Amino acid sequence: MNLKKAYLFALFTISQTVFSQQAAEIVKNIIPNGSFENYRKKSGSIKQAIPWQQIASVDFYQEPLSNDTSSQKGARTGKCYAGLRFQKKYKEFLQVKLAEPLHRGTTYEFEMYVRLGFWSNASLKSIGALFTKVGYKGKSDVVRSALIDTVSKKGSFINGYQWFKIAGKYLADGGEKYVTIGNFSPNVKKDMVRINIFKLGFKEAYYFVDDISMVKAKEVVEKVKVEIVGSFNLDAQDSVLEVKNNIKVGEKVQLKNIFFENGRYYLLPESYAELNKLAQYLLRNPLMEIQINGHSDNSGSKSKNQKISEQRAREVFEYLIKKGVQNKMYFKGYGSTLPVAGNDNDIERAKNRRVEFEIIKN
């Protein structure tokens, strides 16, 4: 094992993460939607917590299980969390594309929280995270130097069915785009420990997962300069986005440089500069909650306008998540019901075809 590539430690004490922000400094979590709080719709599938992917069938929860009586039931923070199932010939993986590729020679700090499911009759000796350029396809992709892998010194990971942190440092090769979370033992059956040795039969280890993060090591945190002149000016030559310093709940900010294919909902590249500035603003204000609102003109049927306005709002929502925004966000389409101009000519209709964000919590 290449020790310079993966440093490993597992912390079995429950600790609270403390976030501190300097006026001109952003610590960016490059695991998109790391706490699973943003999702398209309520569902039991992790695929709704975009952009997370599943290998096998990964569970997704938006509230505590009704029959979970453990002291730390439900999510570790927020409301949402994921679940991975392991059996003697079966295992599941969480996988996501990082908000940005890893930089060669840069050290990253990775952490996640896991909790053994209350119904498990077995536990695992190891849980880890694998960093790859194209994603995990099979056993041949497991390179020890690209793996932060935990091995329990006390037999297996139980910890009283409470959340515990698994963390480590990773020195990037460069170009890694995906992180995959799960058990990477070549034989998961041998990695499972029966909790009650007197109860024979079918074995299953089930782990909840929450609050996954990966940031550049503190000594190389990037600083972002922002000019503030009466309002929060995101200061790009091709951007007109401004957010007032004292913006309040209920206020809306129009995104003017957002472009879609004609009659479609796909974002055009010309939109990225404006959305990147919005992502930067939200990263600076991690407790702010927003709703992305989509609007259309009155051309075409009401149902078509409603659908495309929601799809366009969702595209912006998903773009921000993939850029690493961790804020709680929602999206909604209003069709042509809230025009800001008439619909008598092309200029007026263009004004009504818009995307905005609304402050839900400040």
N, C-alpha and C positions, 0 to 999 in steps of 0.2 A: 504494500500500500504506500502511495506517495503521500507522506505526512504533510508536506508543504501545501497540498491541495485541499485537504479536509481536516479540520480540527473539530473534535467532537466532545460535547458534554451534554448531559441531561440533567435538568434541574427538577427536583421533585418537591419544591416548595411552591405554593401558590403565591404569585406576586402580581401586583397591579402595575401595568405599564403607565409611565408618566410621560406626557408629551409636553415639551417646552419649545416655543417658537421665538426666534430672534426676529427683529424687524425685517432683516434682509436675508433670511436663511430658511430654506425648505429642506426637510428631511423626507425624501420621497420613497414611499414603499412601492417597489416595482412589481409586487405581486398584485395584479388587478383584482379588485373585489375580494380582498384578502379575508374579510369577515363574512362574506356571502350575503351582505345586507341588501344588495341591489339585485333585483330579478325581474324577469318579464311578467310572470304571473305565478300565483301560488300553485305549487306542484310538488310531488314527491321525488322528482328527478332533478339532479344537480345541473342538468343542461339548461334549466331556466335561470340559474345564477350565472349569467353570462360574464366573462367568456370561458367559464370552467367547462372542461370536458371530462368524460368518464371512460374508464377502461373497465369493462364489465358493466355493472349497474350500480351506481353510487346514489345513496339516499340523500334527500335534501329536506331539512326541517325549518319551518318558520315559527315554531312555538314548541314549548316543552311537551314531551309525550305524557299523556294523561296517567299512565301507569308507572311513571318514573318517580320513585319516592326518595331517590338519593338526595343528599344535601345540596348538591350543585346541579340540579336538573336543568335542562334547557341549554341555551347558548352560554358561552363564557361571558361574552359581551353582546349587546344588542339582542336580536330575536332569532337570528338565523345561524345554522350550523350544518355540517355534513356528517355522513356516517359511512364507514368502510367495514365490510364484512370479510372475514377470513375463515376458511374451512380447510380440511386436509388436502383437497385437490382444487381449491378455488380461492382466488383473492381479487380484490378490487383496488383500483388506483384513481386518485384525483390528478388531473393534469391541466395546466394552463400555460398559455403563451405569455411571457413576461412583457411588461409595459415597454421595455427597451432591452436590446441584446446586452449581454455582459461584456465588459471591457477587459481586454487582456491585461493581466498583471494587477488588476484591482481586487481588493479583498472586500467581500460582502458578508454582512451579518444576517443570518437566517434564523427565524424562530417560528414555531407553531405550538398550539396547545391541543392536547388530546385527552380523552377520558374514556375509560373502559365502560362499555354498555352494561347496564345492570343485569341483563339476562345472560350475559356471556358465561359459559362454563369452562372457558379456556382463555388464556392470555398469550401475548406474543413476547418473544425475547428481543425483537428488534423492529424498529419503525424508522423510516428515513425519507430523504428527499434526493432525487437524482436530477442533475442538470445536463441537458442535451441540446443539440442544435436543431434536431428535427422531431423531438418527442420520443417517448418510450414505445417501442414496438414489441420487445420481447427480451428474454434473458441475455441475449448477446449484446444488448445495449447497456448493460450494467457494468460500467467501468468504475473500479474502486476509487480512482482519483477524482471522479466526477460525482461522488456520492457523499452526502452527510448522513451517515448511518449510525443509529444508536444501538447499543447492545446493553441490556440491563445487567447490572452487576449483582442484582438480588434475585435473579431467576427469570423474571418476566415483568412486564409493565402492568401493574394493577393500581397501586397508589390509592387504595380505599375508594375506588370509583369516583375520584375527584380529578378536576383538571390539573394537569401538570405541563410544564414547558419543556420542549425539546429544542435545543438551539445549537448552533455551530457557526464557524467561519469558513468561507469558501474562497479560495484564490482562483480567479477565472482564467481559463485558457483563452477565452475570447470568442464571441459569436454564439454563446449558448443562448437559446431563445425560449426554452421550455423548462418548467420544473414539474416533476412527477412525484407524488407522495404516496407511500404505501410500504409494503414489506418486500424487500428485494432479496430475501433468502432464496437460493436455488431450489430449496425444498421446504415449502411453508409448513408441511406436516411436522417436520423435525423442529421447526421454530415455534411450535405451539406447546404450551404447558397447561395441563389440566388443572383447574383451580381446586377441585375436590377429587382427590385420588381415589376416593371410595365410590364415586359415581362414574360408572363406565358408560360407554355408548358414544353417540355422535358428539363431536367437538366443534364449537364455534367461538371465535373471538371477534367481538364487534367494538370498533372504536369511533367515538365522535371526534370531529376535528373542527377547530375554530381559530380565528385570529392568526392568520399566516402572514408573515412579513419578511421582506428582504430589502435591506438598505446598504448603501455603501458604508464602509467602516468610517467611524466618526472623524478620523484624521483627514479624510478626503471628501467630506460633505461639500457639495457644490452650493455656492451662494448665488442668489438671483436678485438683481437690483431692480427696484421698482420706483418710478417717479410718481410722487403724489403732489398734485397741484389742485386743491379744491375738491377733487374727486379722485377715485382710484383709476388712474390712467394706465392702461396696460401697454401703452407706448410702443406700438409697432407701426411702421410706415404704411402697411397694408391692413391695419386694423383700426376700426372706429369704436371698439368696445370700451365703454366707460361704466364704472360702477361707483356710485356715491359712497363716501366714507360712512355715512350714517344711514345706509339703506335699511329699510324696515320690513318686517313680515308683511307679505301681501303685495309688495312692490314688484314690478316686472321690468325686465331689461331685454330689449329687442336685440337679436343677433342679426346684424345687417349684412354681413359678408358670408352668408351661408347659401350654397348653391347645390341644386339637385338636377339630375337629368330631367328633361322635359317630360312631365307626366309620370315620372317615376320617383322613387324615394331614396335612391342611392346618392350618397354624398359625392360631390365632385372635389378633386384635389384643391381647388381654389378656396374651399371652406376651411382647410386645415389650419391656416394661420390664425383665424379668428377663434376657432375651437381650442387651439393650443393655448391661447391667452386666457380663455375661460377656464381651462384645466389648471393653469398656473394660479389663477385667482382662487379656485376652490382648494387647491393644495395649501394655500396660505391661510385658508379659513376652514379647517377640517370639521368643525362642529356645525357649520352651516348646512341646512337641508334645502334642496331646491326641487322644483318641478319643471320639466321641459314641456312647453306647450307648443303644439303645432296648429297652424291655421291655414285655411285655403281661401280662394275666391269662390264665387258662386257658379263658376262654369261647371257644367256636368251635373250629375245627380247628387243629392244630399248624401247618399250612402257611400258613393265613390269619394266625395270630398272628405267625409268623415274618416274613411279608411286611410287615404293617403296622408292626411294631416297627422294621424296617429303613427303611421309608419315612419314619417319624417322625424317626428319627435323621438321615436324609439331609436332611429339611426344616430341622432345626436347623443342621446343617453348612452348608447353602447360605445360610441367613439370615446366619450369621456372616461368611461370605465376602463377601456383598453389602454388609455393613456396613463392609468395609474391613479385616477381620482377615487378616493375611498369614501367621500361624503355620501350620506344617504340621499338617494335621488329617486324621483318618480317621473313618469312621462304620461302625457294625455293629449289626445287630439280633439279639437273643437270644430273641425270642418269649417263651414262658412258662417257660423253662428255669431262670431264676434269680429265683424269687420272694423277697420280703423279708417276706411275711406269708402267712397262709393264703388260700384261695380259697373260703371258706365263705359269705361274705356280701358285700354291695356295698362296705362300708368296707374290707375286706381286699383285695378285688379292685382297688379304686381305688389302694391303696398299691403294688400290683404294676405298674400301668400308669404307667410313669415313664420319664424321660429323665435321663441323668447324663453327666458327662464324666469321663474317666479320664486321669491323667497318664501319658504315654508317655515323655516326655523332659523333664527340668527344668533 
